[in-house]
Structures are given as structure tokens and as C-alpha cells.
């Protein structure tokens, strides 16, 4: 999602160019219908293209495209290798050491001091084909793939039989790629229970890898999935691991608020203009905050923030203190504020162009 402002800028600057986007196959729903690109090249990096022979073959496929310019916006070994050996006339962007020898220009991706969107714009300008005056930043964008809206509608109606009488639904995304990005399950449970008692419904999202975390969170809750409101709608619903990314995006549009970790679904929520409350532990706030001025980010008071480490090395009371020190009461306060402002605007919350720096609560 974070690359979408770059695609928009390139298309508007070069309406006649052929623009291709290379992405992970599992993320196809997020980018396949982007109006600013001509084609998507998908790599199955955890499946068919994972082994070295298959990866080399895929590089050959990229080379066959005979690109004039390749811009690499992901600084890992796989992306660096794909760019380095792409055969493009010019190669610019982020690179791991070693592969950088094949780049015409390497750009430093400093996500510790500026948002990734802004870092990507710097990489784009380093190509010398885009100037600052060409930048067209309309925020994060996502066009739903065919069938996603109909699929989401059917799923929503099945889960909420009286959807037309449904009260506020708050989306919970409790998973994250790193353990140090995850808030505590019992903290999430406390917030969920309180919001239910204040008239909300809770909907858990996330991928199949988040199922165990959601199970743990629900086990801490007083209110369970069997409980329903006066119209027969469940107070607690689970969409975790049961919907596609396109359906996830469409379902989020039906929610009044999203409470989430720093994660991929958070950025999908931003693209869907859903009001967000997020908690940041190990992640650097400047690099990955939700790219929307109406959102609220709660920053840990831990002195080791941001560490950027996947697993906390501290022991005893200090272990995982970055998330332990963000109390449920603070998250509830931010959630209530967002609901008061935006719960009457579900599906139509504002996303003014150019206003992308979220509010940060420093504890």
C-alpha cells in the first residue's frame, strides 16, 4: 500500500509510459486493480519461486521484459537481487551490500526519521526522471478487485443477520509480523469488553497466522461470540483467516473504527479511510505511522523505543515493556474520541489530500 503514491506520481508524470509493478503474489488483491499501472508481475516468494533454481528462472522472466528503468523500493536480499540482475538500462533504489555494485544509484532508506512514502519519493527523484514539482501524493490508495465487494457483502450479511440494525462495529487487528509489534492479548480483551458494554460490536480481523492470537485474546474476554444484541447480531465476530485481502478491505469500510498494531492490515485500513487507533512498540514512529491525519498513534514510553528488533532481548520486568507500558485505559480514551468524531460517517470518513501526519500520543 505504501508504494501507491509513487505509482500515481509516475503515471501522471509519464502518461504514455508502460509501468509494471513487481509484488508478492499473496498481496495481489492490494495492487492488481491499481489504475496507475499497466501490469503486475507477481512472485510466489514463499511457494513456487522460493528455491534458488526457481528464483533464477524468475529473474530470467524479469529480464525478458527489457525494462528501461527499475526502481527498487524494498531493501532485502530478494528484491535487491531481482533489481540488480533485472537487465534494466538503469537501476535505482534501495539495495543490500553486494547487489549495490549493479545499481546506477543507491538510495538510503532512512525509515527512522521519515515516513516510508516520503523515503520512496526520494528514491523516485533519485532516478532523475521525476522532480519534486511532479510529486502527486493522494495518500494510500486501493481499488477493490472484482468480486471483493460482493463477497464481503455476503460475508457481512451472514455474520450479522440484522445488518441494517447493526450498531457501531470496531475492527480489531491484533496480529503483526514481529512479536515486538504486538500489543498484549489481555489488554485487547479489556478494551473489547469495555467497548461492548458501551454499545459497540467487535470484529476480529487478520490472516490465518493470527488465529492463535485471536483465540487467546477471546479467552480473556468476559463477552463471548455466543452473546447477541437485541436484533440477533453477535457482539463478537471473527473474520480472522476467513477472508481474502480484497474482502478484508471491503469489510473494514463497514467498521466505525480500527484498533490495530503496526501491520499490513493497518495500512489497508488507511487506504479504506477507516479511523484508526494504533499502538507502536518496536517500530519507529516516523517511518510507519498510519498515513492519515485523522488517525491516532499511541507511542510507548519505553526508553529502548524504537529498537526495530523482532524479539525482545530483555529479561524479567523489562521484557516486552514497550507494549506493557501502553495501558488499555489510554487506548480506550483514544477509541472513544475517534468514535465520537467518526461513528456517524462509516464508509465516508474524511481523507483530505495532503493531510497525512497522524496525531501521536506520547506517554
C-alpha positions as CSV (number, residue, x, y, z in Angstrom):
1,X,0.0,0.0,0.0
2,X,2.8,2.4,0.8
3,X,4.1,2.4,-2.8
4,X,0.8,3.6,-4.2
5,X,1.6,7.4,-4.1
6,X,4.7,6.6,-6.1
7,X,2.7,4.8,-8.8
8,X,0.3,7.7,-9.0
9,X,3.2,10.2,-9.4
10,X,4.9,8.2,-12.2
11,X,1.7,7.7,-14.1
12,X,0.8,11.4,-14.0
13,X,4.3,12.4,-15.0
14,X,4.5,9.9,-17.8
15,X,1.0,9.0,-19.0
16,X,2.4,7.2,-22.1
17,X,5.0,5.0,-20.2
18,X,4.5,1.3,-19.6
19,X,4.5,0.9,-15.8
20,X,4.9,-2.5,-14.2
21,X,4.8,-3.4,-10.5
22,X,6.5,-6.5,-9.1
23,X,4.9,-7.7,-5.8
24,X,4.4,-10.7,-3.7
25,X,1.7,-13.0,-5.1
26,X,-0.2,-13.1,-1.8
27,X,-0.6,-9.3,-2.0
28,X,-2.3,-9.4,-5.4
29,X,-5.6,-8.1,-4.1
30,X,-4.0,-4.9,-2.9
31,X,-2.4,-3.8,-6.2
32,X,-3.9,-5.8,-9.1
33,X,-6.5,-3.1,-9.9
34,X,-4.4,-0.1,-9.3
35,X,-5.3,2.3,-12.2
36,X,-1.8,3.8,-12.5
37,X,0.0,0.6,-13.6
38,X,-0.2,-1.4,-16.8
39,X,0.7,-4.8,-15.4
40,X,1.6,-6.6,-12.2
41,X,4.4,-9.2,-12.0
42,X,3.8,-11.5,-9.1
43,X,6.4,-13.6,-7.4
44,X,5.4,-16.5,-5.2
45,X,8.3,-15.9,-2.7
46,X,7.0,-18.4,-0.1
47,X,6.0,-21.0,-2.7
48,X,6.8,-21.8,-6.3
49,X,9.6,-19.2,-6.6
50,X,11.2,-19.8,-3.2
51,X,14.0,-22.2,-4.2
52,X,17.1,-20.9,-5.9
53,X,16.5,-22.6,-9.4
54,X,13.0,-21.2,-9.5
55,X,14.2,-17.8,-8.4
56,X,16.9,-17.7,-11.1
57,X,14.2,-18.6,-13.6
58,X,12.0,-15.8,-12.3
59,X,14.9,-13.4,-12.8
60,X,15.0,-14.5,-16.4
61,X,11.4,-13.7,-16.7
62,X,12.0,-10.2,-15.4
63,X,14.9,-9.8,-17.8
64,X,12.7,-10.7,-20.7
65,X,10.6,-7.6,-20.1
66,X,13.6,-5.4,-21.1
67,X,12.9,-2.6,-18.7
68,X,14.4,0.8,-19.3
69,X,14.3,1.7,-15.6
70,X,13.9,-0.4,-12.4
71,X,13.2,1.3,-9.1
72,X,13.7,-0.9,-6.1
73,X,11.7,0.1,-3.1
74,X,12.3,-2.9,-0.8
75,X,15.7,-3.3,0.8
76,X,16.0,-7.0,1.3
77,X,18.1,-9.7,-0.5
78,X,15.4,-11.0,-2.8
79,X,14.3,-7.5,-4.0
80,X,17.9,-6.3,-4.3
81,X,18.8,-9.4,-6.4
82,X,15.8,-9.0,-8.7
83,X,16.7,-5.4,-9.3
84,X,20.5,-6.0,-9.7
85,X,20.0,-8.8,-12.3
86,X,16.9,-7.4,-14.0
87,X,18.9,-6.3,-17.1
88,X,17.3,-2.9,-17.0
89,X,19.2,0.0,-18.6
90,X,19.1,1.9,-15.3
91,X,18.7,0.6,-11.8
92,X,18.0,2.9,-8.8
93,X,16.8,2.5,-5.3
94,X,17.5,0.6,-2.1
95,X,20.0,-2.2,-2.0
96,X,21.7,-4.7,0.2
97,X,25.5,-4.6,0.2
98,X,26.9,-6.6,-2.7
99,X,24.0,-6.1,-5.0
100,X,24.6,-2.4,-5.0
101,X,27.5,-2.9,-7.4
102,X,24.9,-3.4,-10.1
103,X,22.9,-0.3,-9.3
104,X,23.4,3.0,-11.1
105,X,22.3,4.9,-7.9
106,X,21.7,3.5,-4.4
107,X,19.4,5.5,-2.1
108,X,19.5,5.3,1.7
109,X,16.1,4.3,3.1
110,X,16.0,6.1,6.4
111,X,12.8,4.9,8.0
112,X,14.0,6.1,11.4
113,X,13.4,9.8,10.5
114,X,10.7,10.0,7.8
115,X,7.7,8.1,6.6
116,X,8.3,5.4,4.0
117,X,6.1,7.2,1.5
118,X,8.5,10.2,1.7
119,X,11.5,8.0,1.5
120,X,10.1,6.4,-1.6
121,X,9.6,9.8,-3.1
122,X,13.3,10.5,-2.5
123,X,14.2,7.2,-4.3
124,X,11.9,8.2,-7.1
125,X,13.6,11.6,-7.5
126,X,17.0,9.9,-7.5
127,X,16.1,8.4,-10.9
128,X,16.3,12.0,-12.3
129,X,13.1,11.4,-14.2
130,X,10.9,12.9,-11.5
131,X,11.3,16.3,-9.9
132,X,9.8,17.5,-6.6
133,X,7.2,19.5,-8.5
134,X,6.0,16.3,-10.2
135,X,5.0,14.6,-6.9
136,X,1.3,13.8,-6.7
137,X,0.6,12.4,-3.3
138,X,-3.0,11.5,-2.8
139,X,-2.3,9.2,0.1
140,X,-2.6,5.4,0.2
141,X,-4.9,4.1,-2.5
142,X,-6.6,0.7,-3.1
143,X,-9.1,-0.3,-5.7
144,X,-11.0,-3.4,-4.7
145,X,-10.6,-6.4,-7.1
146,X,-13.6,-7.9,-8.9
147,X,-15.9,-9.8,-6.6
148,X,-14.4,-8.4,-3.4
149,X,-17.4,-6.1,-2.6
150,X,-20.0,-8.8,-3.4
151,X,-18.1,-11.4,-1.4
152,X,-17.7,-9.0,1.6
153,X,-21.4,-8.2,1.4
154,X,-22.4,-11.8,1.6
155,X,-20.0,-12.5,4.5
156,X,-21.2,-9.4,6.4
157,X,-24.9,-10.4,5.9
158,X,-24.2,-14.0,7.1
159,X,-22.3,-12.9,10.2
160,X,-24.7,-10.0,11.0
161,X,-28.2,-11.2,10.0
162,X,-29.8,-7.9,11.0
163,X,-27.0,-5.8,9.4
164,X,-29.4,-2.9,8.8
165,X,-29.9,-2.6,12.5
166,X,-26.3,-3.0,13.4
167,X,-24.7,-0.6,15.9
168,X,-21.0,0.5,15.7
169,X,-18.6,-2.2,14.7
170,X,-15.0,-1.8,15.9
171,X,-12.4,-3.8,13.9
172,X,-9.6,-5.4,15.9
173,X,-6.3,-6.4,14.2
174,X,-4.1,-7.9,16.9
175,X,-1.5,-9.7,14.9
176,X,1.8,-8.3,13.5
177,X,4.8,-9.8,11.7
178,X,7.1,-9.2,14.7
179,X,6.3,-10.2,18.3
180,X,7.6,-6.8,19.4
181,X,4.8,-5.1,17.3
182,X,2.0,-6.9,19.1
183,X,0.1,-5.4,22.0
184,X,-0.9,-7.8,24.8
185,X,-3.9,-10.1,24.1
186,X,-5.4,-9.5,27.6
187,X,-5.1,-5.7,27.0
188,X,-7.0,-6.1,23.7
189,X,-9.6,-8.2,25.6
190,X,-10.1,-5.4,28.2
191,X,-10.7,-2.8,25.5
192,X,-13.0,-5.1,23.6
193,X,-15.1,-5.9,26.7
194,X,-15.4,-2.2,27.6
195,X,-16.4,-1.1,24.1
196,X,-19.1,-3.9,24.0
197,X,-20.5,-2.6,27.3
198,X,-20.6,0.9,25.8
199,X,-22.7,-0.3,22.8
200,X,-20.2,-1.5,20.2
201,X,-19.7,-4.7,18.4
202,X,-16.2,-6.2,18.0
203,X,-14.9,-7.8,14.8
204,X,-11.6,-9.6,14.8
205,X,-9.5,-9.5,11.5
206,X,-6.1,-10.8,10.4
207,X,-4.7,-13.7,8.5
208,X,-4.5,-17.4,9.3
209,X,-1.3,-16.8,11.2
210,X,-3.2,-14.6,13.7
211,X,-5.8,-17.2,14.6
212,X,-4.0,-18.5,17.7
213,X,-3.5,-14.9,19.0
214,X,-7.2,-14.1,18.5
215,X,-8.2,-17.3,20.3
216,X,-6.0,-16.3,23.2
217,X,-7.5,-12.8,23.3
218,X,-11.1,-14.1,23.2
219,X,-10.3,-16.5,26.0
220,X,-9.6,-13.4,28.2
221,X,-12.9,-11.7,27.4
222,X,-16.0,-11.6,29.5
223,X,-18.2,-11.3,26.4
224,X,-18.1,-14.2,24.0
225,X,-19.2,-15.0,20.5
226,X,-22.4,-16.6,21.6
227,X,-23.7,-13.3,23.0
228,X,-26.0,-11.3,20.7
229,X,-27.7,-7.9,20.7
230,X,-31.5,-7.4,20.7
231,X,-31.5,-7.8,16.9
232,X,-29.6,-11.1,16.9
233,X,-26.3,-9.7,15.8
234,X,-23.3,-11.3,17.6
235,X,-21.4,-9.0,19.9
236,X,-18.1,-10.7,19.0
237,X,-17.4,-11.8,15.4
238,X,-14.3,-13.4,13.8
239,X,-13.2,-12.8,10.3
240,X,-9.6,-13.9,11.1
241,X,-8.1,-16.1,8.4
242,X,-11.5,-16.4,6.6
243,X,-11.4,-13.6,4.1
244,X,-9.3,-12.5,1.2
245,X,-7.3,-9.3,1.3
246,X,-9.9,-7.7,-1.0
247,X,-12.7,-8.8,1.2
248,X,-10.8,-7.6,4.3
249,X,-10.6,-4.1,2.8
250,X,-14.3,-4.1,1.9
251,X,-15.3,-5.3,5.3
252,X,-13.2,-2.6,7.0
253,X,-15.2,0.1,5.2
254,X,-18.2,-1.1,7.2
255,X,-16.4,-0.5,10.5
256,X,-16.6,2.7,12.6
257,X,-13.0,2.3,13.9
258,X,-10.0,0.1,13.6
259,X,-7.8,-0.7,16.6
260,X,-4.6,-2.2,15.4
261,X,-0.9,-2.9,15.7
262,X,1.7,-1.6,13.2
263,X,0.9,-4.1,10.4
264,X,-0.2,-4.6,6.8
265,X,-3.9,-4.5,7.7
266,X,-3.3,-1.1,9.4
267,X,-2.2,0.3,6.0
268,X,-5.2,-1.3,4.3
269,X,-7.4,0.4,6.8
270,X,-5.7,3.7,6.0
271,X,-6.4,3.2,2.3
272,X,-10.0,2.5,3.1
273,X,-10.2,5.7,5.1
274,X,-11.2,3.9,8.3
275,X,-10.4,5.9,11.5
276,X,-7.5,4.2,13.3
277,X,-6.0,3.8,16.8
278,X,-2.7,2.1,16.8
279,X,0.0,1.2,19.4
280,X,3.7,1.3,18.5
281,X,6.3,-0.7,20.4
282,X,9.5,-1.7,18.4
283,X,8.5,0.2,15.3
284,X,10.0,3.7,14.5
285,X,7.0,6.1,14.5
286,X,8.4,8.4,11.8
287,X,8.7,5.6,9.3
288,X,5.5,3.7,9.6
289,X,2.7,5.8,11.2
290,X,-0.7,5.5,9.6
291,X,-0.6,7.9,6.7
292,X,-3.7,9.9,7.6
293,X,-4.1,13.0,9.8
294,X,-7.3,11.7,11.5
295,X,-5.6,8.7,12.9
296,X,-4.2,8.3,16.4
297,X,-0.9,6.6,17.3
298,X,0.0,5.8,20.9
299,X,3.7,5.7,21.4
300,X,5.4,3.6,24.1
301,X,7.2,5.3,26.9
302,X,9.9,2.6,26.9
303,X,13.4,4.2,26.7
304,X,14.6,1.5,24.3
305,X,11.9,2.5,21.7
306,X,12.3,2.2,18.8
307,X,14.6,-0.9,18.7
308,X,13.5,-2.4,15.4
309,X,14.2,-5.9,16.9
310,X,11.8,-8.7,16.2
311,X,12.1,-10.4,19.6
312,X,12.6,-8.6,22.9
313,X,16.1,-9.4,24.3
314,X,15.3,-8.0,27.8
315,X,14.5,-10.3,30.8
316,X,12.2,-10.2,33.8
317,X,10.2,-7.0,34.4
318,X,11.9,-5.3,31.4
319,X,10.8,-7.9,28.9
320,X,8.4,-6.5,26.3
321,X,8.0,-3.3,28.4
322,X,7.4,-1.3,25.2
323,X,3.9,-2.7,24.9
324,X,3.2,-3.5,28.5
325,X,3.6,0.3,29.2
326,X,0.7,1.2,26.9
327,X,-2.3,0.7,29.2
328,X,-5.8,-0.2,28.0
329,X,-7.2,3.0,29.5
330,X,-5.2,5.1,27.1
331,X,-6.3,3.1,24.1
332,X,-10.0,3.3,25.3
333,X,-9.8,7.0,25.6
334,X,-8.4,7.4,22.0
335,X,-11.1,4.9,20.7
336,X,-13.9,6.9,22.4
337,X,-12.6,10.1,20.8
338,X,-12.5,8.5,17.4
339,X,-16.0,7.0,17.7
340,X,-17.4,10.3,18.8
341,X,-16.0,12.1,15.8
342,X,-16.5,9.5,13.1
343,X,-19.0,6.8,14.0
344,X,-21.7,8.7,12.0
345,X,-19.5,8.7,8.9
346,X,-18.9,4.9,8.4
347,X,-17.7,4.5,4.9
348,X,-17.4,8.2,4.4
349,X,-14.7,9.4,6.8
350,X,-12.6,12.3,5.5
351,X,-9.2,11.8,3.9
352,X,-8.1,15.3,2.9
353,X,-5.3,15.3,0.3
354,X,-2.0,16.4,1.8
355,X,-3.0,15.9,5.4
356,X,-1.2,12.6,6.3
357,X,0.7,13.2,9.5
358,X,-1.3,11.4,12.2
359,X,-1.7,12.5,15.8
360,X,0.9,10.9,18.2
361,X,0.1,10.4,21.9
362,X,3.4,10.4,23.8
363,X,3.0,8.5,27.1
